[in-house]
Amino acid sequence: MVGFKGRHHLVQYMPGKKSHRWGPKWHVLAEGDTGYVNTLSLYCGKGGARSQHGSGFDLVTDLVNPFYNKWHHVLVDNAFCSPHLCHYLLERNTYITGTVRVHRKGMPSSFKRIRVPKGEREVRQQGQLMAMKYGDRKQVTFLSTFSDPRIIPTTNARGVRREVPTVVNLYNKKMGGVDLGDQHIQSYDPDVRSLKMWKKLLINMILRVIANAYLIYKQVNRLNRRKLSKLQFWTSVCTELIGECRNPNNERGRPSMSAIPLRMTGKHYPYFWQGADIYITTPKTRDYTLLSNYGISATDRVLTFQEKACSNAYVGLMSGNTETEPLYEIVFGGYSNTVSFIRAGKSITLPRLVEFAGPVLDCSQYKEFRITWDDNTINVSHGLDDSGSTFLTWTSAPLWPIQNIGISTAYGSNGEWIFHTQGKKITPDDILNTPCMLMN
């Protein structure tokens, strides 16, 4: 159910639901172990053409239709299960297990009269289809084309050992896939009030897509001990979706400087810029600012700088001039200034090649860093010379050729950078065409 109390013909009332009693209803096909949502179908009422077998039969066959002839196993509750549905799916090489109402067409007539003592069972067999009535706190009837009536030992949620039929144990373990899928999105459901039902449905679908993406991420990175938590993953996805679509800053800034007089643009003699510092500010957009635009080259294989940011400062050692080409990204103060690491690319899903736990950045003061590299090794250390302590080292033979360097900041933190360069020959044109260049 998607909570919605507006006026719409798709709104259903289900008093048995705990979270939402009013709203449009999804019919869901989900994986039993993880809650991965495979298919969604919105209940649109009784209208439209239906088969002679009822709406429950039509619903299950529509959801399962893409997975016929793969011997998948479908579990349903008594609102949908029937002997005819079991035979229909078995003919299409698909197993089914579910609870069933004893008055369904094709059910054994004796099941309507007998009452099975608690812990006992009554079994009927028709080919590969098994019908079993089991006495628990209530009388429960099962249909299955997969299980047998054997009794096996098991342990319930309170740790009490008991013996139950295999079909009961299977149903209890695998039937919660749809509820598990709802739990994945319940913690992050914004519960936005809206007079438009389509907005509620759209938000619910987006949440399910993100939940599915996290399940895939966990499966792909199941051997990685440092994979993102659920909260970190959702936060990263939301940040990337927002991107630069933020409210513009309408605060009035300083008036722009007047145009540079023509007399200052003439060709003058070149001179040497000795030990200059270059000041750069990076916004929290995650986009690289190329240092080649500021006259800083990667050919020296050394980069010394000071950085002031609260967290998430990035230096990309790039094999080209774009972010799509291979690069090594050095992350300073990632995840709220708790860890720094190197990865072979810009994507947050890539594994960390090496990492250092602990804060390295400061919101109020500059921190000094030095990055050096050769054909095989990247070193990151504190300080501006080779006397500082190294906290990140990664070796690979050979490294990609480093042609350019990019810097950026993200996740709520602007960055202020000071780059220390060696003496270099420049002209007045270089100064006029290079932004944010200050000389000591």
C-alpha positions as CSV (number, residue, x, y, z in Angstrom):
1,M,0.0,0.0,0.0
2,V,1.1,3.6,-0.8
3,G,-0.4,5.9,1.8
4,F,-2.9,8.3,0.2
5,K,-6.3,9.6,1.4
6,G,-7.1,11.8,-1.6
7,R,-10.1,11.3,-3.8
8,H,-9.3,8.8,-6.6
9,H,-10.9,5.7,-7.9
10,L,-7.7,3.7,-7.4
11,V,-7.7,4.3,-3.6
12,Q,-8.3,1.1,-1.6
13,Y,-9.2,0.6,2.0
14,M,-7.5,-2.3,3.8
15,P,-8.2,-2.2,7.5
16,G,-5.7,-5.1,8.2
17,K,-2.7,-3.0,7.0
18,K,-0.7,-1.5,9.9
19,S,1.3,1.2,8.1
20,H,-1.2,2.5,5.6
21,R,-4.9,1.6,5.4
22,W,-5.8,4.0,2.6
23,G,-4.1,4.3,-0.8
24,P,-3.4,2.7,-4.1
25,K,-2.2,-0.9,-3.9
26,W,0.8,-2.5,-5.5
27,H,1.0,-6.2,-6.4
28,V,4.6,-7.1,-6.0
29,L,6.9,-10.0,-7.3
30,A,9.9,-10.0,-5.0
31,E,12.9,-12.3,-4.3
32,G,12.3,-14.2,-1.1
33,D,15.8,-14.0,0.5
34,T,16.7,-10.4,-0.1
35,G,13.5,-8.5,-0.9
36,Y,14.7,-7.5,-4.3
37,V,11.6,-6.2,-6.2
38,N,11.3,-7.7,-9.6
39,T,7.9,-6.6,-10.9
40,L,5.3,-4.1,-9.8
41,S,1.7,-4.1,-10.9
42,L,-0.8,-1.4,-9.8
43,Y,-4.2,-2.7,-8.8
44,C,-6.7,-0.8,-11.1
45,G,-10.0,-2.3,-9.9
46,K,-12.2,-5.0,-11.4
47,G,-12.5,-3.4,-14.8
48,G,-11.2,-5.0,-18.0
49,A,-11.3,-8.5,-19.4
50,R,-10.7,-11.3,-17.0
51,S,-10.3,-15.1,-17.5
52,Q,-12.7,-17.6,-16.1
53,H,-10.2,-18.5,-13.3
54,G,-10.6,-15.3,-11.4
55,S,-8.6,-12.1,-10.8
56,G,-6.1,-13.8,-8.4
57,F,-5.1,-16.4,-11.1
58,D,-4.7,-13.6,-13.7
59,L,-2.6,-11.5,-11.4
60,V,-0.1,-14.3,-10.5
61,T,0.2,-15.5,-14.1
62,D,0.8,-11.9,-15.4
63,L,3.6,-11.3,-12.8
64,V,5.3,-14.7,-13.3
65,N,4.9,-14.8,-17.1
66,P,8.4,-13.6,-18.0
67,F,10.0,-16.3,-15.8
68,Y,8.3,-19.4,-17.2
69,N,10.3,-22.6,-18.1
70,K,13.2,-21.7,-15.7
71,W,12.0,-23.8,-12.7
72,H,11.7,-20.8,-10.5
73,H,9.7,-21.3,-7.2
74,V,6.7,-19.0,-6.6
75,L,5.2,-18.5,-3.1
76,V,1.8,-17.0,-2.7
77,D,-0.8,-16.6,0.1
78,N,-4.4,-17.9,0.2
79,A,-5.8,-14.9,-1.7
80,F,-4.2,-16.2,-4.9
81,C,-3.4,-19.9,-4.5
82,S,-5.7,-22.6,-6.1
83,P,-5.2,-26.2,-7.5
84,H,-5.8,-24.9,-11.0
85,L,-3.0,-22.3,-10.6
86,C,-0.6,-25.0,-9.3
87,H,-1.3,-27.2,-12.3
88,Y,-1.0,-24.3,-14.7
89,L,2.4,-23.2,-13.5
90,L,3.7,-26.7,-13.3
91,E,2.9,-27.2,-17.0
92,R,5.1,-24.2,-17.6
93,N,8.1,-25.6,-15.6
94,T,7.5,-23.3,-12.6
95,Y,7.1,-24.6,-9.0
96,I,4.6,-23.0,-6.5
97,T,3.9,-23.3,-2.8
98,G,1.2,-21.4,-0.9
99,T,-1.5,-21.4,1.6
100,V,-5.0,-22.0,0.2
101,R,-8.6,-21.8,1.3
102,V,-10.3,-25.1,1.7
103,H,-13.3,-24.1,-0.3
104,R,-11.3,-23.5,-3.5
105,K,-12.5,-25.5,-6.5
106,G,-10.5,-28.7,-6.8
107,M,-9.6,-29.0,-3.1
108,P,-10.2,-32.3,-1.3
109,S,-13.7,-32.4,0.1
110,S,-12.5,-34.0,3.3
111,F,-10.5,-30.9,4.2
112,K,-13.7,-29.0,4.7
113,R,-14.8,-31.3,7.5
114,I,-11.8,-32.6,9.4
115,R,-9.9,-30.7,12.1
116,V,-6.3,-31.7,12.5
117,P,-4.8,-31.8,16.1
118,K,-2.0,-29.3,16.8
119,G,1.3,-30.6,15.4
120,E,-0.4,-33.2,13.2
121,R,-1.0,-33.1,9.4
122,E,-3.4,-34.6,6.8
123,V,-2.0,-35.1,3.3
124,R,-3.5,-35.7,-0.1
125,Q,-1.5,-36.2,-3.3
126,Q,-2.5,-35.7,-7.0
127,G,0.5,-36.3,-9.2
128,Q,3.2,-33.8,-8.2
129,L,0.7,-31.6,-6.4
130,M,0.5,-32.1,-2.7
131,A,-2.3,-30.8,-0.5
132,M,-1.7,-30.7,3.3
133,K,-3.8,-29.5,6.2
134,Y,-1.6,-28.7,9.3
135,G,-2.7,-28.1,12.8
136,D,-1.0,-25.1,14.4
137,R,-2.6,-22.3,16.4
138,K,-5.0,-22.3,13.5
139,Q,-5.9,-24.8,10.8
140,V,-3.6,-24.0,7.9
141,T,-3.9,-25.7,4.4
142,F,-1.0,-25.8,1.9
143,L,-0.6,-26.6,-1.7
144,S,2.8,-27.3,-3.2
145,T,4.4,-28.8,-6.3
146,F,7.9,-28.6,-4.7
147,S,7.8,-29.9,-1.2
148,D,7.0,-33.2,0.4
149,P,5.2,-34.0,3.7
150,R,8.3,-35.0,5.7
151,I,8.8,-33.7,9.2
152,I,12.1,-31.9,9.9
153,P,13.5,-30.2,13.0
154,T,13.8,-26.4,13.0
155,T,14.2,-23.5,15.4
156,N,11.6,-20.7,15.6
157,A,12.4,-16.9,16.1
158,R,12.5,-17.4,19.9
159,G,15.1,-20.1,19.7
160,V,12.7,-23.0,20.5
161,R,13.4,-26.2,18.7
162,R,10.3,-27.9,17.1
163,E,9.5,-30.3,14.3
164,V,7.4,-29.1,11.4
165,P,6.6,-30.3,7.8
166,T,9.1,-29.3,5.2
167,V,6.4,-27.2,3.4
168,V,5.7,-25.2,6.5
169,N,9.4,-24.5,7.1
170,L,9.9,-23.5,3.5
171,Y,6.9,-21.2,3.5
172,N,8.0,-19.5,6.8
173,K,11.5,-18.8,5.5
174,K,10.8,-17.6,2.0
175,M,7.4,-16.0,2.1
176,G,8.6,-12.7,3.5
177,G,10.2,-11.3,0.4
178,V,7.5,-8.6,-0.3
179,D,7.5,-7.5,3.3
180,L,11.3,-7.3,3.3
181,G,11.2,-5.2,0.2
182,D,8.8,-2.8,2.0
183,Q,11.2,-2.7,5.0
184,H,14.1,-1.6,2.8
185,I,12.3,1.7,1.9
186,Q,10.4,2.3,5.2
187,S,13.3,4.0,7.0
188,Y,13.8,6.5,4.2
189,D,10.2,7.1,3.0
190,P,9.8,10.9,3.1
191,D,6.0,10.5,3.5
192,V,5.4,13.7,1.5
193,R,1.9,15.1,1.8
194,S,0.5,15.7,-1.7
195,L,-2.9,16.1,-3.3
196,K,-1.6,14.3,-6.4
197,M,-1.5,10.5,-6.2
198,W,1.0,10.2,-9.1
199,K,3.6,12.0,-6.9
200,K,3.2,9.4,-4.1
201,L,3.5,6.5,-6.6
202,L,6.5,8.1,-8.3
203,I,8.4,8.6,-5.0
204,N,7.6,5.0,-4.0
205,M,9.0,3.7,-7.2
206,I,12.2,5.8,-6.9
207,L,12.7,4.5,-3.4
208,R,12.3,0.9,-4.6
209,V,14.8,1.5,-7.4
210,I,17.4,2.8,-4.9
211,A,16.7,-0.1,-2.6
212,N,17.2,-2.6,-5.5
213,A,20.5,-0.8,-6.4
214,Y,21.8,-1.2,-2.9
215,L,21.0,-4.9,-2.9
216,I,23.0,-5.3,-6.2
217,Y,25.8,-3.1,-4.7
218,K,26.1,-5.4,-1.7
219,Q,26.1,-8.5,-3.9
220,V,28.8,-7.2,-6.2
221,N,30.9,-6.0,-3.2
222,R,30.2,-8.9,-0.9
223,L,33.9,-9.6,-0.4
224,N,34.8,-6.0,0.3
225,R,34.9,-5.3,4.0
226,R,34.8,-1.6,3.6
227,K,31.6,-1.3,1.5
228,L,29.2,1.6,2.1
229,S,26.5,1.3,4.7
230,K,22.9,1.6,3.7
231,L,22.7,5.2,4.9
232,Q,25.9,6.1,3.1
233,F,24.7,4.6,-0.1
234,W,21.4,6.3,-0.1
235,T,23.1,9.6,0.8
236,S,25.5,9.3,-2.1
237,V,22.8,8.5,-4.6
238,C,20.7,11.4,-3.5
239,T,23.7,13.7,-3.7
240,E,24.5,12.6,-7.2
241,L,20.9,12.9,-8.3
242,I,20.7,16.5,-6.9
243,G,24.0,17.4,-8.7
244,E,24.1,21.1,-9.5
245,C,20.3,21.5,-9.4
246,R,20.4,23.5,-6.2
247,N,18.7,26.8,-5.3
248,P,20.9,29.6,-6.7
249,N,22.7,31.9,-4.4
250,N,21.0,35.3,-4.7
251,E,23.2,37.2,-2.3
252,R,24.6,40.4,-3.7
253,G,28.4,40.1,-4.2
254,R,31.1,42.6,-4.7
255,P,30.8,44.7,-7.8
256,S,32.9,43.5,-10.7
257,M,36.3,45.2,-11.4
258,S,36.5,47.7,-14.2
259,A,38.0,46.6,-17.5
260,I,41.8,46.4,-17.6
261,P,43.3,49.4,-19.5
262,L,44.7,48.6,-22.9
263,R,48.1,49.8,-21.9
264,M,48.5,46.8,-19.6
265,T,47.8,44.3,-22.4
266,G,50.8,45.1,-24.5
267,K,53.6,42.7,-25.2
268,H,56.3,43.3,-22.6
269,Y,59.5,41.4,-21.8
270,P,59.0,38.0,-20.1
271,Y,60.2,37.7,-16.5
272,F,60.6,34.9,-13.9
273,W,57.9,34.2,-11.4
274,Q,59.9,32.8,-8.5
275,G,58.2,30.6,-5.8
276,A,54.7,31.9,-6.5
277,D,51.6,30.7,-4.7
278,I,48.4,30.0,-6.6
279,Y,45.1,30.3,-4.8
280,I,42.1,28.3,-6.0
281,T,38.6,27.9,-4.6
282,T,36.6,24.8,-5.6
283,P,32.8,24.7,-5.1
284,K,31.0,21.6,-3.7
285,T,30.0,20.3,-7.1
286,R,32.4,17.4,-7.4
287,D,33.5,18.7,-10.8
288,Y,37.3,18.7,-11.4
289,T,39.1,22.0,-11.8
290,L,42.1,21.3,-14.1
291,L,45.4,22.6,-12.7
292,S,46.8,22.9,-16.3
293,N,44.5,26.0,-16.6
294,Y,46.6,27.6,-13.8
295,G,50.0,26.8,-15.3
296,I,50.6,23.8,-13.0
297,S,52.0,20.8,-14.9
298,A,52.1,17.1,-14.0
299,T,55.4,16.6,-15.7
300,D,57.4,17.3,-12.4
301,R,55.6,14.3,-10.8
302,V,55.3,16.2,-7.5
303,L,52.5,18.4,-6.2
304,T,52.7,20.4,-3.0
305,F,49.7,22.3,-1.7
306,Q,47.8,23.5,1.3
307,E,44.1,22.7,1.7
308,K,41.3,24.1,3.9
309,A,38.0,22.1,3.8
310,C,35.8,20.3,6.3
311,S,35.8,17.0,4.3
312,N,35.8,15.4,0.9
313,A,38.6,17.0,-1.0
314,Y,39.7,15.2,-4.2
315,V,42.9,15.2,-6.3
316,G,42.7,13.4,-9.6
317,L,45.9,12.2,-11.3
318,M,44.5,12.1,-14.8
319,S,45.8,10.3,-17.9
320,G,44.1,12.8,-20.1
321,N,42.1,16.1,-19.9
322,T,38.7,14.6,-19.1
323,E,37.2,12.7,-16.3
324,T,36.1,9.8,-18.6
325,E,39.7,8.8,-19.3
326,P,41.6,6.6,-16.8
327,L,42.7,8.4,-13.6
328,Y,43.7,7.8,-10.0
329,E,41.7,9.7,-7.4
330,I,43.1,10.6,-4.0
331,V,40.3,11.3,-1.5
332,F,41.2,13.5,1.5
333,G,38.9,13.4,4.5
334,G,36.2,11.3,3.0
335,Y,33.0,10.4,4.9
336,S,33.0,13.3,7.2
337,N,36.8,13.5,7.5
338,T,37.1,9.9,8.8
339,V,39.1,8.2,6.1
340,S,41.4,9.0,3.2
341,F,42.1,6.6,0.3
342,I,43.2,6.1,-3.3
343,R,41.0,4.5,-6.0
344,A,41.3,3.9,-9.7
345,G,38.5,6.2,-10.9
346,K,36.0,8.8,-9.8
347,S,33.0,6.5,-9.1
348,I,32.1,6.0,-5.4
349,T,31.4,2.3,-6.0
350,L,35.0,1.5,-7.0
351,P,37.1,-0.4,-4.4
352,R,39.8,1.4,-2.4
353,L,43.3,0.5,-3.4
354,V,44.8,1.8,-0.1
355,E,43.3,3.7,2.8
356,F,44.2,5.7,6.0
357,A,41.7,6.0,8.9
358,G,41.6,9.3,10.7
359,P,41.0,13.0,10.1
360,V,43.4,14.9,7.8
361,L,41.4,18.1,7.0
362,D,40.4,21.1,9.1
363,C,37.5,23.5,8.5
364,S,39.4,26.5,10.0
365,Q,43.0,26.1,9.0
366,Y,45.1,25.0,6.1
367,K,46.7,21.5,6.1
368,E,49.9,20.8,4.1
369,F,50.2,17.9,1.7
370,R,52.7,16.5,-0.8
371,I,51.9,14.0,-3.6
372,T,54.7,12.3,-5.5
373,W,54.5,9.6,-8.1
374,D,56.7,7.7,-10.6
375,D,56.1,4.9,-13.0
376,N,55.0,2.5,-10.3
377,T,54.1,4.2,-7.0
378,I,51.9,7.0,-5.7
379,N,52.9,8.5,-2.3
380,V,50.8,11.0,-0.2
381,S,52.4,12.6,2.8
382,H,51.9,15.5,5.3
383,G,54.0,18.6,4.8
384,L,55.5,20.5,1.9
385,D,58.8,18.6,1.6
386,D,60.0,15.0,1.8
387,S,60.5,15.2,5.5
388,G,56.8,14.7,6.3
389,S,55.2,11.4,7.2
390,T,53.6,9.4,4.4
391,F,50.1,8.1,5.1
392,L,49.1,6.7,1.7
393,T,51.3,4.6,-0.6
394,W,50.1,2.5,-3.5
395,T,52.3,0.5,-6.0
396,S,51.2,-0.9,-9.3
397,A,53.3,-1.8,-12.3
398,P,53.0,0.2,-14.4
399,L,50.9,3.2,-13.5
400,W,48.9,5.0,-16.2
401,P,50.8,8.0,-17.5
402,I,49.8,11.1,-15.6
403,Q,49.2,14.0,-18.0
404,N,47.0,16.4,-16.0
405,I,45.8,17.0,-12.4
406,G,42.2,17.9,-11.3
407,I,40.9,19.1,-7.9
408,S,37.4,19.2,-6.5
409,T,35.3,19.2,-3.3
410,A,31.9,17.9,-2.6
411,Y,29.2,16.9,-0.1
412,G,28.6,20.3,1.6
413,S,32.2,21.4,1.7
414,N,33.9,24.2,-0.4
415,G,37.6,24.0,-0.7
416,E,40.4,26.6,-0.5
417,W,43.7,25.5,-2.0
418,I,47.1,27.1,-2.1
419,F,49.6,25.5,-4.6
420,H,53.3,26.0,-4.2
421,T,55.2,26.1,-7.5
422,Q,58.8,26.3,-8.5
423,G,60.2,29.3,-10.3
424,K,58.8,29.4,-13.9
425,K,59.0,31.8,-16.9
426,I,55.7,33.5,-17.6
427,T,54.6,36.6,-19.6
428,P,52.0,39.3,-18.7
429,D,49.6,37.4,-21.0
430,D,49.8,34.4,-18.7
431,I,48.8,36.5,-15.8
432,L,45.9,38.1,-17.6
433,N,44.6,34.8,-18.9
434,T,45.1,32.8,-15.6
435,P,42.4,33.2,-13.0
436,C,43.0,33.4,-9.2
437,M,46.8,33.7,-9.6
438,L,48.5,35.7,-6.8
439,M,52.2,36.3,-6.5
440,N,54.3,36.7,-3.3
